[in-house]
Amino acid sequence: MNLVQEIQKLKTERNARILAHNYQAPDVQDIADFTGDSLELSRKATEITAEVIVFCGVHFMAETAAILNPKKTVLLPDPRAGCPMADMITGDQLREFKAQHPGAKVVCYVNSTAEVKAESDCCCTSGNAVKIVRHYADDEVLFVPDQHLGSVVEEILGRKLILWPGYCPTHARINPKDILELKAAHPRSVAIAHPECPKPVRVVSDHILSTGQMCRFVQENPAAEFIVATEEGLLHRLRKDNPGKTFYRVSPFAVCPNMKRITLEKVYFSLRDMETAIRVETPIADRARRAIEQMLAWS
């Protein structure tokens, strides 16, 4: 049997399901039972009845799945697949931040550690951040860790948030000049950008959308050409779902090295050896779960 067949065989034997983020490599996306953005994957994790979840993404995503499924085994094929943005704030730093702003509500981007989630009132994703912050209309809000997503929320709601200075290094490598050059070369194209992009990139883009929103937007929009300002892994899904449309990669540097740590070989070994199981200590998991479930309830 080839590697894909071996994975499917092990998946059946282990009673497992494979979840993959939109930024995964094409062959990993293709063997997944479900592919989506952070919000879609969070929802799907609560619906799975299988005993084992193989999470093809980065560490905080597998942590989230483990928090939502305390009785299941959640495997991360490469435990080194981390997230620099999530590492830009610790639980201790957030506790100090909260002490400086007593009474403020904490909204944390799901791209954060379990400990940070446990110190937060509610989580959010790039697709629902505005909706979540609206629920705190009368409160001072600390928004962690992504300053760029936070600034998008500020712009849409017309209010100030207290932003933590975190960011995504992959989206920070996208240059607005590249978008302008592509627009000049393809004047009928529509430029879509992720809210993790810095403001100069967002300003020259036509729509600011999460990856899940991008997938829906492209299917519903009559345009035939799109400039896509996010991690390049999404292009595979967009092309697969929309064979009659053309998609332009903004930058060869918009690649998340941590997402790309997950390979078919590692998925196979993960299922074969049942490694690496992601576990979150019960006190932290219980508090983090409240913040995640509050997000799901409001979404």
N, C-alpha and C positions, 0 to 999 in steps of 0.2 A: 504493500500500500504506500501511496505517497503521503507527504506530511499532512496535508489537509484531511485525507481519509483517516490517518492516525489520530488526529485531533478530534474528529467527529466520533470515532470509536471510543476514545477515552471520555469524551463528553457524555456519551450515553452510559458508560460504565460508572462514572462518578455522579450521575444525575446532576449535571452541571449546565449552566448557561453562560454565554460569553457576552459581556457588554463592552462596547468600544466607543471611545470619544471620537468626534468628528476630525480630530487632528492626528489620528493614528495613520500609520502607513496603509496604502491601499489593500495589500493582501491581508492585513489584520482586520480591516473594516469588513472585508468580504467574507471572513469566516465567523463574524459576530452574529449572534442572534438578534441583537439590537444595537443600532448606532445612533448617537444623539449628542446634544449639548449637555451641559451640567444639570440644567433643570430637568430635561427629559430623562437623563440617566438616573437622577435622584428619584423621580416618580417611578421609573421602571424597576428600580431596586426594591421598592416596596411591594411590587406586584408579583415578583418572581416566586414560584413555588418550589423550584429546584433546591437541592441541599447545598449546592456549591455555586458561587458566583466567581467567575474569572474576570477581573476588571482590567481591561486594556486601556490604561490611562496613566495618571500620575498619582502619587501617594495620597494626597488629600481626597481624591475621588474614591479610592478604595476604602479609606477611613470612613467617608460618609456612608458608603454602602454597608460597612461593618456596623456602624452606629445604628442604622435603620434596620439591620437584620442581625440582632445579637445572637440568634440561635443558628445562623447559617455560617458556613465557612466562606470567607472572602479571600481570594488569592490575587496577588499582584505579581505578574510574571517577572518583573525586575524591580526589586525593592529600592534600587538606586534612582528610580524614576521619580524625582522630586519636582518641586515647583519653586523657583526663586522668589516669586511674588509672595507665596505663602510663608516663606522663610524670612520675609522682611518685617514681620511683627511676631513677637512671642506673647505667651500668656502674661508674663511679668510686665512686658511693655504695655500691653493693653490695660492691665490693672492700674498701672501708673497713670496712663492716659485718662482712664475713668476717674481716678482720684482728682485729677486736675479739673474735671468737669462734672461735679456731683449732680446727680439727677438726670443727666443726659442718657438718651437711649443709644444703644450700640447696634448698628446694622453692619454685619460682616459679610463681605463677598464670600461665596462658597469656596473660593480659592484661598483657603486658610486652613490652619491646623485644627485638630479636634479641640485642643486646649483653648484656642482663640474662639472657636464656636461656643465653647462652654461658658465663656465670659461675655457672650453677646445676648442681646434680647431677641434678635431675629437674623436669620441668614438671608441672602439674596443671590441671584445670579444676574448675568448681564441682560437676560431677557425679562426679568421681573423687578429689577432694582427700583424703578420709578414707582411701581405699584406698591412695593413694600414700604418705601419711605413716606408715601402718601398717608399711610396709617399712623404716622407720627407727626401729623401736621402741627400739633400744639407743643411739640417737644424739641429740645435741642438734640441734634443727632450727630453722633460720632460715626464716621463711615470709614471702615478699614477693610483690606489694606490698600485697595487700588484707587489712587488719586484721580486717574483718568475717567474711570467709570463713575466715580463720585462727582466729578465735574459735569459729566453728561446729565446726571440726575439734577444737579443744581440748575443747569441751563433749562431743562424741560420744566421743572417745578418753579423756577424763579425764586429760589430761596438758597440761603447759605447753609452748608453743612461744614462740620469740622473734619477735615480730611487728613488721613494718614498718608505720608509721602511714598507709598509703595507703587509699584508699576510692574508690567510684564516686559522683560527684556526683549522677547521676540517681537512683540508689537512695536516696541520702541525703535526697532531697526527699520521700520517702514518709513520711507521718505516721501513727503508730499510731492516732491518734484517728479518722482516716478509715476505718480497718479496723473499729474498734469500732462506728462509726456504721452502716457497711454490714452488719455482723453483726446489729445491732439491727433494722435494716430488713428483713433477709433471714435470719431465724433458721435456716433449713434449709441455708444455704450453707456451703461449706467454704472456708476461707481458706488460700491457698497463697502462700508468699513465697520470693523468691530469697535465697540465702545472702549476697549482697552487701548486703542490707538491714541497717541497724544493729539492735542487739539489741532495743530497745524494739518494733520492728516484728515481729521474729521471735517475741517472747514472746506477742504477741496473735494470731499466726497458728497454724493447725492443723498445717501441714506445711511444711518447708523443703526446697525442691527446685530443681535447675537447670532451665533452660527445657526441655531435652530430657526430663528426668524429669517436669516438669509435663505435657507432652504425653502421655506414657504413663500417668501417674497419672489424668488426667481421663478417658481412654478406658476405663480399667479400673474407675474408681470409680462406684458406683451413684448418687451424688448428681447432682442436676439443675442445681444452681447453684454457682458458684465465684466467690470474690473473689480477684483476681489481683494480687499485689503485686510487679510487675516492670515493665520498660519496656513501653509500651503496644503495641509492634509485635507482641508474642506473641499478643495477643488475636485478631488476624486469623487466625492459623493455628489457634488453639483453636476459634474459631467455624466455620472452614471444615471442620475435621476432625470436629467434634461439633455438627452442625446442630440436634440436639434438646436441647442444653443451653444454659444462660444464663451469661454471664460479665460480671462487674462490674469496671470499671476503678477502681482505688483512687484515683488522682490524675491530674488533667490535666497535672501538672508532671512526671510520670514519663516524660519524653520525652528520648531521647538526641539532641542536635542533630547530633552527628557521624554517627551511623547514618543520620539523615535527609538527609544531604548527597547520598546516592546516589539518583538519580532515573532514570526510564526514558530520558530524553533523554541523561543522562550515560553510561548503559550503551551506548546507540546510538553516541555519539561515541567511546567507549572502543574499541568493536569496529571502528568505521570507521577510526580513526586509530591504532589499536594503542597507546593511551596510557591510563594512565600505567603503564609497566612497573616492577614492584618487584623490585629486586635487592639481595642481601645479600652483602657481601664474603666471599670464600671462607673465610678463617680463622675469622671469626665464625660463618658459616653451618655450618661443620663441627662446631664445638663446640656450637652451639645445637641442631643436629640430634640429637646424642647425647642431650641432655636431653629432647627431644620424643619420640624413639624409645623412650627408657626409659619414658616415660609410656605410650605406646601398648602397649608390651610388658606392662606391669603392669596395663593396663586390660582 
